Structures are given as C-alpha cells and as structure tokens.
C-alpha cells in the first residue's frame, strides 16, 4: 500500500503516513537517491530499516520533494532546501513525515509492553493512575513519543527525558497536551498533538507560541 493518508494537523502543518507493504526492490526502484543516501541504504544491516528509509523518500515525492531536497545537519537533524521544516519517523510497518512552517519534532512508536515496564525511567508514573492496562500502555507510549518529539526539536546533548522534560497530565481522549523543558536555568514550553494509527502512536511537538 502506498500513501495511507495525509492529515492536516493545523493551518501550517501536514502529516503524511505510509504503510509499508512493498518489497525492498519495489521501494528501491520507485525512488531516486543521492550517492550519500545510496551508501546509507547499503550500510543498513536490517531490511526493515532500509524499507523505512526508502518509504520516507516516497513520502517526500508525495509531498512534492525528492531525496535531493533533503539534507541533514551535523547533529543528524533533517532539513529541506526550501526552508520548510520537516521531521521524520518510522517504526516497523509505518513511516511518517511532518512538514510545517514552524520548527517541529515528530515521533512514531509501536505499542509494546516494554515501554510500560520502562515508564518509571522516563515519566511521572502517577500520570498512569486509575487507568486500565491498555490505557497505561497507550499513555506511557504517548509520553515517550512526547519526549522524543521535544528532543528532536531541541537536538541538544545532555537532555534527560526524566529530569528535563515534563508533560502536564492529560487524558488520552484529548489527543493533545503541553510540555515544559527545564534545563540550564531556562524553561521552554511546547504544544503537543498525538493520535493512534492502528497499533502505533504518533506524536508531534511544536514550540509554543
């Protein structure tokens, strides 16, 4: 299946979702890659990573770009040549890109029990009180995605999910929340939107206006 959906997150941000059902060869033959991207694909040991990489390039095509329009800075953060902001994530059978007029960070996570087991290491577990086990898993995965998304925006060494990024408590039905990054005697605020795509969690962070 090619492009699964395009979702408008707000007036200046779009999410594109790809469900990976193609073979490696089908994806590889459908995109044109820069030499550096060809080398990256060749060096990937897992075919799932290769397919994730290639499906992101297919999403770029759907958005009117190509691999030649995308570059990464010295910290590994992706950028587009025209100045549009982009964030990329892929996990197992899905890939997403988010395009925006403002700086954004996006994350896609599959629901897995390990995330809930690790929750005390990265979140305030009181935010899981009075939830069913399924809801606990969903919320813990959202919080992990929230922290990944904020980290992608800031892209700074030394940020701790547990000690520096604090989510306000929220209900899963809200599909949004707010977050504070407290580090180096400075507090920054972020707005979060999230949703569920099959057994995955999608999260996008925006610098609060």
N, C-alpha and C positions, 0 to 999 in steps of 0.2 A: 504494500500500500504506500503510495507517495504521500504528499502533503495531507495530514489529517485534518488540521483546522488552523484558521487564523483568528485570533481573538484580540479585540481592541481593549486594552487594559485601562486606558484613559485617552484624552484628546491628543496626546503626543507620544503614545507608546503602543506598540503592537507585539503580540506573541505569535510565533509560528511554531507549529508542532508537527513532527514527522514520526510516524510509526514505522519502525524498520522491519520490513518483511522480505526485502530483496536479498539476493546473494551478494557476496563481495564483488564479484565480477560485474553484476548488473549496476551496482552503485558506482564502481570504478569507471565503467565505460560511459557513465552519464554525466561526468564532470571533467572539467579541465583544471589541472593543478600546476602551481608554480613548482620549480625544481625543489625548493626547500620543503614544500608540502609532500611531494613525492618521496623525499628522503624520510620524512616523518612517518609516513604510512609504511614504508619498507622496514623501518626500525621498530614498529609496533609488533609485539610478540603475540598478542591476542587478536583474533579476528573480530571479536566484539568491539574492541577499541578502534580497529580500522573502519568498521562499518559505522560506528558512531561519528568518527571524524569525517567520513565521506558523506553521511546523511546531513551533517551540518552544512557542507558545501552545496548540497541540493537545496537546503532551505535558503541559503544565500541567493541561489538562482531564482527561487520563487519570490524573493524579496527584491529582485532586480539587480543583484550584485553577482560577483563571482569570487573565487578564491584569490584572484589577483587584486581585488579591492580590499582584502583583509590583511592586516599585519598585527604583530604582537610587539609590545614594548619590552624593555629589559626585565620587567617583572612578570612577564607572561600574560599581561592583560591584553585582550583583543581590541582592535580599533578598525574603523573603516576610513578609507582615504577621503571621503567627502565630509568627514567630521561628525557624522551621525554616531550616536552611542550604541554599542552592541554588547550584549552579554550572551554567553553560550553555555549550555549544559547538556550532557547526555548520560543516560543510565540504562543499561540493558537494551530494551526494545524501543526506547524513545529518545529523540533528540529535540531540543528546543533552541531557538534564538529569540532574543528580545531586542527590538530596535526602538530607540527613543531619542527625543530631542534633549533629554537630560541624562545625567550620569545615573546608571542603573546597575544592579547586580542581580543575577537570576540563578536559581538552582533547581535541579530536578532530582528527586530521591525516590527510590523504590521503597515500599513499606516492608520492613524486615524486623524481626524480633530483636536483633542485636542492637538496633537504635534505642529501643526502650531500655534494654539492660544497661546501656552506657549513659542513660539520661542524667544520673547524678553527676557525671563528669562535665556536663556542658550546660545544664539548665537548673532553674529553681523547680525542684520536683513537687513543691506544694501546688504548682500550677496543674498538676495531674490529679489532684484530689477530686473525689466524687465522680470519677469517670469510669466507664466500662473499660475492659482490657483493650477492646478495639479502639475506643476513643483515646485511651492513653497512648497507644502506638501511633495513631494519626497525629495527635498533638505533639508528641515528642519528635516525630519526623518533621512536622512543620517548623518547630523551634530550631532543629538542626539546620533546616533549609534557610530559615531566617538568618541565622548566624553566618552561614556560608555566603549568603547574598550580601550581607553588610560587609563581610571581609572582602568580597570581590570588588566592592566599590572602593574601599579604603586601600586594600592591597599593600598593607604595611606589615613588616616583620615584627613579631612580638605581641600581636593582638591575641588575647586569650578568649575563647568562646565563653568560658565560665566566669572569668574575672573582669572582663571588659565590656561584654555585650549583654545588655539586659532588656528582655522583652517584657512589655506590660502584659498582664494576664488577659486572655481573650477567650471567646467561645469559637469553636470550630465553625459554627454556622455563620459567624461574622465574615469570614474569609478576608479579614484584614486585621492589622494591629499596628502598634507603634513600638519603636525600639530606641534605646539610648546606647551610645558608645561612649564609655567613660575611660579615658586614657590620657596620660601626660597632663593631668590637671585641666582637662578640657572635656566638655560634654557636647556630643553631636546627636542630632535626632534624625530618625528615619521612619518613613511610612512604608508599610508592608502590605502587599496583597498576596493571597495564596488561593490555590484551588486543587482539586483532585482530578487526575486523569487516569481512569482505570485504577490500578493499584500503585499509583505514583502520586507524589506530592510535588506541585510546582509552587515556587515562591519567587517573588520579585521585590526588591528593595529600592526605594527612591530616597534621595536626600530630601528631608522635609523642607518645604518652602516656608 
